[in-house]
Amino acid sequence: MKSVKNILASLSYKFNGDFQKIFDAIRNKQIVEDTEVDEALSNITTPFITILDADYPEFFRNGAPKPPIVIYYKGDLEILTHTDPRNLVSFVGSRKSSHYGESVVRDIIKNLPKDIVIVSGLAKGIDATAHNAAIDYGLKTIAVLGCGIDYIYPKENEALYNRIIENGGLIISEYPNSVAPTPDKFCFRNRIVADIGSFLVIGEAYERSGTSITVNYALNAGKGIGCVPYPANVNSA
């Protein structure tokens, strides 16, 4: 008989990480054959942890109503599992960021203590700026993907994806292998970004931006939220 952990992984693989389909299969006590488990484990490309593992972060269990059931990862998992949760800070913001927004985010991260871990979503704009600034100034960083762990999106962030891993950071996703991104996956991913951070920093955002989704998740989870004012480093008349 296969372990429950491996059964969860096989369901995740079968349903491409779709939370609701995995949850429904568990709730309906769907039978999973040993051959299905073996096939999934032979095809999953990266290490993973599940909600049943001892080192699964408590802030996921105690946070949003839909904690990730399986987390695939590349890099140093202990950044997620062994960092003091108070030292995890999430940064979000516009993909079409301005020079001002990027420079202020870099200034904030430059002046943070070195034991702070920067969390973001590997998107263009503020996300990429936050990840790069963390590495540039000697902090660890966690990237949360809205696609399969092996799928680099946007493609222009391939160098950043590799840079995070090479500099002792961590990349995680609840989607296995090369599952393609979709808008709903990015929106759903934002709950994880909000849950990991003890505090959420909005680097720059526009009306009706996806940033508001992450803010709502953070508010519902009782997290602290800060927003970069405009302008923060220009003397007013």
JOJOKA-V259485 format. One record per residue. N is the residue number from 0. PHI is phi in degrees with one decimal (* if undefined). OMEGA is omega in degrees with one decimal (NA if undefined). NEAR is the number of other C-alpha atoms within 10 Angstrom. Layout:
BEGIN
n/phi/omega/near
N/PHI/OMEGA/NEAR
N/PHI/OMEGA/NEAR
END
This chain:
BEGIN
n/phi/omega/near
0/*/-178.1/6
1/-79.0/178.3/12
2/-69.2/179.2/10
3/-63.2/177.7/11
4/-57.5/-178.5/16
5/-71.2/175.3/18
6/-66.3/177.0/22
7/-61.0/178.9/23
8/-63.5/-179.8/26
9/-67.5/176.3/28
10/-66.7/177.7/25
11/-61.3/178.9/24
12/-65.3/-177.9/24
13/-61.3/-175.2/17
14/-103.3/176.7/16
15/54.2/175.9/20
16/77.0/-178.6/27
17/-67.1/-174.4/18
18/-55.6/-173.9/20
19/-64.5/179.5/11
20/-67.9/177.1/15
21/-64.7/-179.1/23
22/-61.0/-180.0/16
23/-64.2/178.7/11
24/-63.9/178.0/16
25/-67.2/-178.0/14
26/-61.9/-179.1/9
27/-87.3/178.2/9
28/53.4/179.7/9
29/-62.9/179.4/11
30/-74.1/177.8/9
31/-118.4/-179.2/14
32/-73.1/178.9/12
33/-58.7/179.7/15
34/-65.6/177.2/11
35/-65.4/179.5/15
36/-64.4/-179.6/21
37/-60.7/-179.8/14
38/-64.6/-179.8/13
39/-62.0/-177.5/19
40/-63.8/179.0/17
41/-75.3/-177.3/10
42/-103.6/178.2/13
43/-68.5/-168.0/17
44/-92.2/-173.1/15
45/-133.1/172.3/14
46/-63.3/179.1/13
47/-153.6/168.0/20
48/-125.1/179.7/21
49/-123.0/-178.6/20
50/-63.2/-179.9/18
51/-90.2/-175.6/12
52/-76.1/-177.6/11
53/-63.5/-178.2/10
54/-93.6/174.1/14
55/-65.8/-173.1/19
56/-60.6/-179.9/18
57/-65.5/-178.5/14
58/-67.0/172.0/16
59/-74.1/-179.3/18
60/-62.7/-175.7/15
61/-96.4/-175.1/12
62/-97.7/-175.2/20
63/-65.1/179.9/17
64/-69.7/-179.5/10
65/-128.2/179.7/15
66/-67.3/179.8/20
67/-58.7/-177.2/22
68/-79.8/176.8/23
69/-130.0/177.7/27
70/-119.5/174.3/22
71/-90.0/-175.8/24
72/-150.2/169.1/23
73/-134.1/-179.8/21
74/106.1/-173.0/18
75/-91.4/-177.6/17
76/-63.0/-177.1/21
77/-63.6/174.8/11
78/-59.6/179.1/17
79/-84.2/-169.6/22
80/-90.5/-174.7/15
81/-122.1/175.2/11
82/-76.3/173.3/15
83/-56.0/-177.6/13
84/-53.3/179.5/18
85/-67.4/-178.2/12
86/-96.6/178.8/17
87/-97.5/-176.9/23
88/-125.3/-178.9/23
89/-96.0/175.6/29
90/-120.9/177.2/29
91/-136.8/178.3/32
92/167.1/-172.2/31
93/-66.5/171.1/21
94/-72.5/178.4/18
95/-102.6/-173.9/13
96/-76.8/177.9/18
97/-92.3/175.3/12
98/-59.8/179.3/11
99/-60.3/-178.6/15
100/-59.2/-179.6/25
101/-66.0/-177.0/21
102/-68.0/179.2/15
103/-69.1/176.8/19
104/-60.1/178.8/24
105/-63.5/178.5/21
106/-63.2/179.6/12
107/-62.4/-176.5/14
108/-67.3/178.5/26
109/-57.9/-174.8/17
110/-98.3/177.4/9
111/-82.2/173.7/14
112/-58.3/-173.6/12
113/-72.7/177.6/14
114/-91.5/175.0/13
115/-78.5/176.8/20
116/-109.7/-177.3/27
117/-93.9/-178.1/27
118/-114.9/175.6/29
119/-158.8/-168.4/29
120/-112.5/177.3/26
121/60.7/175.8/28
122/-81.3/172.9/24
123/-66.0/172.7/18
124/79.2/-174.1/20
125/-61.7/179.7/30
126/-57.9/-178.6/26
127/-61.3/178.1/23
128/-60.4/-178.7/25
129/-64.8/178.5/27
130/-61.5/-178.3/30
131/-64.2/179.5/20
132/-63.2/178.7/23
133/-57.9/-179.6/25
134/-65.8/-178.5/20
135/-60.0/-174.9/14
136/-105.6/170.3/15
137/81.8/176.7/16
138/-104.2/174.0/22
139/-82.7/-179.3/24
140/-143.0/178.1/29
141/-120.2/175.8/30
142/-106.7/179.2/26
143/-108.3/-174.9/24
144/-91.3/173.1/27
145/-105.3/-178.7/29
146/-158.1/-179.9/26
147/-59.4/-175.7/21
148/-59.5/179.9/24
149/-94.5/-175.0/21
150/-95.2/-178.5/18
151/-90.3/-180.0/21
152/-140.2/-5.9/18
153/-70.9/-176.4/12
154/-59.3/-178.8/12
155/-65.8/178.3/11
156/-95.7/-179.7/15
157/-59.3/179.5/13
158/-63.2/178.4/10
159/-66.7/177.2/18
160/-53.1/-179.2/22
161/-70.4/-179.1/15
162/-63.4/178.7/15
163/-59.7/-178.8/24
164/-66.1/-176.9/17
165/-64.7/-179.0/11
166/-102.9/173.3/16
167/78.9/178.6/17
168/-89.0/-174.4/27
169/-143.2/172.9/23
170/-120.4/-179.2/26
171/-131.7/175.0/25
172/-159.1/171.9/24
173/-90.4/179.9/29
174/-109.1/-176.5/30
175/-80.0/167.6/31
176/50.0/-174.1/20
177/-112.5/176.9/15
178/-59.3/-175.0/16
179/-72.0/178.0/17
180/-75.5/171.5/17
181/-141.3/-178.6/10
182/-54.8/-178.6/11
183/-67.9/177.8/9
184/-67.0/178.5/17
185/-63.4/179.2/17
186/-62.3/-178.8/15
187/-69.5/176.9/16
188/-57.8/-174.0/22
189/-62.1/178.5/25
190/-65.7/179.5/24
191/-70.8/176.3/29
192/-57.4/179.8/25
193/-68.3/-177.1/31
194/-71.1/-177.8/26
195/-67.4/-175.6/28
196/-73.6/172.3/25
197/-76.5/179.4/20
198/-143.1/-179.4/20
199/-115.1/178.0/26
200/-106.9/175.5/19
201/-95.3/-175.8/22
202/-74.0/-179.9/28
203/-174.5/-178.8/26
204/-153.1/178.6/20
205/-120.2/179.9/13
206/-56.6/179.3/7
207/65.4/178.1/8
208/-83.9/178.3/13
209/-65.6/178.8/18
210/-57.6/-178.1/21
211/-62.5/177.7/17
212/-64.8/178.7/17
213/-64.8/178.0/26
214/-60.4/179.3/23
215/-63.2/176.1/15
216/-61.1/-178.8/20
217/-64.8/177.9/27
218/-61.9/-179.7/14
219/-65.7/178.8/13
220/-89.9/178.3/18
221/73.3/-179.2/14
222/-84.6/173.3/18
223/-74.1/-177.1/14
224/-135.4/175.8/16
225/-131.1/-178.5/12
226/-127.5/175.8/14
227/-65.4/178.5/15
228/-75.7/177.3/12
229/-124.5/-9.5/11
230/-90.5/-177.7/11
231/-89.6/-174.1/11
232/-122.3/177.3/10
233/-126.1/179.9/7
234/-65.4/178.7/6
235/-78.8/-178.6/6
236/-72.8/NA/3
END
